[in-house]
Amino acid sequence: MEEIKITYESLFNILRKEKNTEELQQLDEDFFENVVDYLKKKEQIISDPNTIEKEKEHTRLQLKNIIKIIRDLYERREKKIIDMAVFKSRGLRIDDNQFKLKEEKMLFEDIYKVLSHFRNSVLYKVIKSEIPKREKNEKETTEVSEKEEDRKEGKMPEDKEEKPTETGMTKIRFITNVPRFAGRNNNIFGPYKPEDKDELPSEIADILIKKQRAVKE
């Protein structure tokens, strides 16, 4: 008997869990393939001349709702992936191994590369009293990415001129659940629950406040 991998109820539950968790929900590696198979079966029911009209109409309505669920699920996960890429570009450690869907890992890596490129060619240039580079330089983007990978693997020391050090502390109160994360120098923070308070480096506190994860005390 063929195993049923995707149903309307399972998709609805996946979306519900995605709404209720701050972190990216783990999905099977073949999730997209299973969803496509499920959609094709629904379309076959509609196109089958032997299907009674009442069942066709029910399937059309269900298919419409299924597509809404898939779109909502994708966009919620997309936002989380973008947030993760932003956090990583700002020096926070993100676990890349949590990406089970290769398409989502590619999205995360591409966004991170772009953010890192512009952070280096704009923000750090201005900080060093230099004019930002306005042209798009594909070679430089690749070099920035390779340089970051070398740093992760310990092949080269941190460039102290490129990244400003954290200065000052800010006391904040958390308003959402925030999982454990690493700051600069691999300092570990969290996890935090709503109403938890802590005094964090100002740069990290500002990020959490902008992301509406916490408020200043």
N, C-alpha and C positions, 0 to 999 in steps of 0.2 A: 504494500500500500504506500502511495506517495506521501511523503511528509509535507504537511502544510506549514510553510515557514512564515507567511505573511497573511494576516486577515485584517478586516476593518477594525476589529477590536484591538488587535495587537498594535496597529498603527496609532490608534487613538491613545492607547496606554503609553506608547513611546513618546508621543507629543506631550502628554500630561506630565510625564517624568521630566522631560526637557524644560517645561515651564517652571517646574518646582525645584530645580537644582541650579546652583550657580556654576558648577563645573560641567564640562562637556560630557554627555552621557556616552557610555561605551556601546557601540553597535557592532554587529557581526561584519567581518570583512566583505562579505558578499551581500550586504544589505541592499545596495542599489540594484544589483542583479535580481534579487528576490522581489523587490518592489516592481521592477519592470515586468517580470513574469506574472505577477499578480494583476497588474493593469491590463496586460494582454489577454488574460483569461476573462476579465470583465468585458473587454471589447469584443471578444469572441462570442460571448453570450448575447450581446446586443446585435451583432451582425449575423448570428445564426438564424436562418429562416424558420427553423423549427421551434424557436423560442417564442412563447406566447407574449402578446403585447404587454400584458400586465407586468410580467417579469422583466421585459425589456425596459419599461418605464422605471421600475424599481431600481434596476441596475444602472440606468443613466443617472438617476438621482444620487445613488451611492457613489458612482464614479466621480461625480462632481464634488461630493464631500471628501472623497479620498484625495483628490488633487489639491483641495484646500488644505487638508492636513499635511500633505507632503510639502507644499509650499511654505506653510507656517513652520514646520519642523526645520526645513532647510534654512530659512531666514533667521530663526532663533540660533541655530548652530553657527551660521555664518557670522552673526554678531559676536558670539563668544570667541570664535576663532580670530576675528579682527581684534578684539580686546586683548587676546593672548599675544598676538603679534605686536601690538602696541606696547604691552608690558615688557616683552622681551627686548624690544628696540630701546627701551629706557633702562636696561641693565638688570631687570629682574629675571630670575631663572625660571624657565618653563620646561616641563617634562615633555619632550618631543615624542616619547614612546607611547603616549596616550592616544595618538592618532592611529586608529585601526583602518579607517577608510583612506585609501591612497589619494583620492581626489581632495579630501580635506587637508591632508598633510601638504600636498602641493600648494593649495590655497594659502595655508599658513606660511609656508616658506617663501612664496612669492611676495606676499604682503610684507613680511619681515624684511626681506631684501630691499624692497622699495623704501620702507620707513628708515632703515639703517642708512641707506644711501643719502637720503635727504637730510637726515639728522647730522651726518658727517659733513655734507656739502653746504648746509645752510646754518644750522644751529651752532655747530662747533667752529665754523668759520667766523660767524659774528662774534662769538665769545672771545676769539683770538684777534678781534678787530680787523678781520679780513672780509672782503666783499664776497657774498655767496656766489657760487657758480650757477649760472642760469641755464646753461646748455645741458642737454641730456647726454651723459657720457656712459655708454654701455660698458666700456672697458673698465671705467672706474667703479661702476656698480659691482662688477664681477670681482675686482680687486678688494673692495670693501668686504664682500661676502667671504672671500678666501681668507682675508685677514682675521675676520671674526672666528672662522673655523680653526685657524691656527692658534688663536688665543684659547679657545675651548680645549684644544688638545695639548696645550702647554708648550707649543713650539716657539712662542715668542712672548716677551713680557708685555704687560698692559702699557699702552701709550697714555701716560698721565696727562698729556696736553690735549688729547682728544675728548676725554670725559671729565667733566668737573666733579670734584669730590663732594660728598654730601656734607652740607654745613647746616648746623642748627637742628633743633628738635622741635616737633610740634605735637601737642597733646590732642588726640582725637577720640571720638566716640563712634563705634561702628553701628551701622543701621541695617546691615545685611550680613549673612554668613559669608565669611572670607576664608578660603582654605589656606593652609600653610604655604608660604612662599619664601624665596631667598632674595635678599637684597645684595648690594655691592659687597665684595669681600666674603661672599657666601654666608652672610649673617641670616639666620632663620627667624622668621616672624610668623605668628599665628599658630594654629587657626584661631579665628575670632567668631563670636556670635553677636547678634544684635544686643546693644547696650554695653558690650565690653569696651573698656577704655585702655588706651596705651599711649605712650610717648614714643614716637617714631622719628627717624630722620626726616627733615622737612620735605625733601624731594619725594620720598615715598608717600608721606602724608598727603601731599598735594595731588598725587596721582589718584589715591583712594578717594579723596574728596571730589575731584573732577569726575570720577567714574560713579559718583553717588553711592559709594560703598560706606562712607563715613562722613562725619561732620566735625568741624573744629570745636574743641571744648573751650 
